Amino acid sequence: MQPDLLAELAQDIDRTCRLGGSFTLRSGQTATEYFDKYLFESDPQLLRRVAEAMQPLVPIDTDLLGGLELGGIPLATMLSSLTGIPALFVRKKAKEYGTRRLAEGADIAARRITLVEDIVTTGGAVRDATRALRAAGAIVETAICAIDRSPTPGMALSDIGLTTLPLLTRDDLDRAQGRPDRS
């Protein structure tokens, strides 16, 4: 994607998702600013723009797009629609009833799955999904994400041999606000 269009997309995501007010964070701390990722994922036009921009990140040999519960599912669904590659919906843990599946959709054994996530910070959910899918016989070598907020973009999952391809980074969003890079 052209740098000016990517910068415009970062500005639109930031404008849509960055909220001011008083927010209690997962850690229990209070913040005056909050980034609500679900606001870009629930906006059909913005979601489509993000997915269109992510499309070139999808490896050519991908058999299935594995959207991680919950934020990766809208992106994987839109990417599936754009690419024609079937989507797979990956749960945080296998269902305890019915099919008892970890991943809903096509059979994953010996299939090349590209994981799709909205935001990667520590990579915990992607790491857990990768291990579980590999244990079930899937080939998982790449994860793509809309935003990589880790301190070293693209490297959060290198410890498990997973290539992470981000569309945007924390620095891209900071630049969208006129803030200097963190590097």
C-alpha positions in Angstrom: 0.0 0.0 0.0 1.3 3.5 -0.8 2.7 5.3 2.2 0.3 8.2 2.0 -2.7 5.9 1.9 -1.3 3.9 4.8 -0.8 7.1 6.8 -4.4 8.1 6.0 -5.7 4.7 7.1 -3.7 5.0 10.4 -5.2 8.4 11.0 -8.8 7.1 10.3 -8.3 4.1 12.6 -6.8 6.3 15.4 -9.5 8.9 15.0 -12.2 6.2 15.2 -10.7 4.1 18.0 -8.9 6.5 20.4 -11.3 7.6 23.1 -10.8 10.2 25.9 -12.4 9.9 29.3 -11.8 7.8 32.4 -11.1 4.1 31.7 -10.3 1.2 34.0 -7.7 -1.0 32.2 -7.3 -4.8 32.4 -4.4 -4.2 34.9 -6.8 -2.3 37.2 -5.1 1.0 36.5 -7.1 4.1 35.4 -6.3 5.9 32.1 -7.6 9.0 30.4 -7.2 7.5 27.0 -8.3 4.2 25.6 -7.9 2.5 22.2 -11.1 0.6 21.4 -10.2 -1.7 18.5 -13.7 -2.9 18.1 -14.8 0.5 16.7 -12.8 -0.1 13.5 -13.9 -3.7 13.3 -17.5 -2.9 13.6 -17.4 -0.1 11.0 -18.0 -1.9 7.6 -16.2 0.7 5.5 -13.2 1.0 7.7 -13.0 -2.8 8.3 -13.0 -3.3 4.5 -10.2 -0.7 4.0 -8.1 -2.5 6.7 -8.7 -5.9 5.1 -8.0 -4.6 1.6 -4.7 -3.2 2.9 -3.9 -6.5 4.7 -4.6 -8.6 1.6 -1.0 -8.3 0.3 0.3 -9.7 3.6 -1.5 -13.0 3.1 1.1 -15.6 2.0 0.3 -17.1 -1.5 0.4 -20.6 -0.1 -2.3 -20.0 2.5 -5.0 -22.7 2.7 -7.1 -21.2 5.5 -7.3 -17.8 7.2 -7.5 -18.5 10.9 -9.3 -15.6 12.7 -8.6 -15.6 16.4 -11.5 -15.1 18.8 -12.8 -12.4 19.0 -11.0 -9.6 17.2 -9.5 -11.6 14.4 -12.8 -13.1 13.2 -14.2 -10.0 11.5 -10.9 -9.4 9.7 -10.5 -13.1 8.7 -14.1 -13.0 7.4 -13.5 -9.9 5.3 -10.2 -11.2 4.1 -11.8 -14.5 3.1 -14.4 -12.6 1.1 -11.7 -10.5 -0.7 -9.3 -13.4 -1.4 -11.5 -16.4 -1.8 -9.5 -18.3 0.8 -11.8 -20.1 3.3 -12.0 -18.7 6.9 -11.4 -20.6 10.0 -12.6 -19.3 13.4 -10.1 -20.2 16.2 -11.5 -20.3 19.7 -9.4 -19.5 22.8 -10.2 -23.0 24.0 -12.0 -26.0 22.4 -15.7 -26.1 22.8 -16.8 -28.4 25.6 -19.9 -29.7 23.8 -21.0 -30.6 20.3 -18.0 -31.0 18.0 -15.6 -30.0 20.8 -13.5 -28.1 18.2 -10.8 -25.5 18.8 -11.2 -24.3 15.2 -14.6 -24.0 13.4 -14.6 -24.5 9.6 -12.6 -26.8 7.4 -10.4 -29.7 8.6 -7.0 -28.3 9.6 -4.8 -31.4 9.5 -1.8 -30.8 7.1 -3.3 -27.4 6.0 -1.3 -24.2 5.9 -3.1 -21.7 8.2 -2.3 -18.0 8.2 -3.5 -16.6 11.5 -5.3 -13.3 11.5 -5.4 -11.0 14.5 -6.5 -7.4 15.1 -3.8 -6.3 17.5 -0.7 -8.0 18.7 1.0 -6.7 21.8 2.6 -9.6 23.6 1.3 -12.2 21.2 -0.1 -14.4 23.9 -3.4 -15.4 22.1 -1.6 -16.0 18.8 1.1 -18.1 20.6 -1.5 -20.2 22.3 -3.5 -20.7 19.1 -0.3 -21.6 17.1 0.7 -24.3 19.6 -2.8 -25.8 19.7 -3.3 -25.8 15.9 0.2 -27.3 15.4 -0.6 -30.0 17.9 -3.7 -30.7 15.9 -1.6 -31.2 12.7 -1.9 -27.8 11.1 1.0 -25.9 9.5 1.2 -22.5 11.1 4.1 -20.3 10.1 2.6 -16.8 9.7 0.4 -14.4 11.5 -0.9 -11.2 10.1 -2.3 -8.4 12.2 -3.9 -5.0 11.6 -1.8 -3.4 14.4 1.4 -4.5 16.0 1.8 -2.7 19.4 4.7 -4.7 20.6 8.0 -3.0 21.4 9.7 -4.7 18.4 7.1 -4.9 15.6 7.2 -8.3 13.8 9.2 -10.0 16.5 6.7 -10.8 19.3 6.3 -14.4 18.1 9.7 -15.2 16.8 10.3 -17.5 19.9 7.9 -20.0 18.4 9.1 -19.7 14.8 6.1 -17.6 13.7 6.6 -14.7 11.2 4.4 -11.8 12.2 3.4 -9.4 9.4 1.7 -6.2 10.7 -0.2 -3.7 8.6 0.4 -0.8 11.1 2.6 -0.4 14.2 2.2 1.6 17.4 4.6 4.2 15.8 2.2 4.5 12.8 -0.7 5.4 15.1 1.5 7.8 17.1 2.5 9.6 13.9 -1.2 9.7 13.0 -1.7 11.8 16.2 1.4 13.9 15.5 3.4 12.2 18.2 7.1 11.3 17.7 8.3 7.7 17.1 9.1 5.7 20.2 12.3 4.4 18.7 
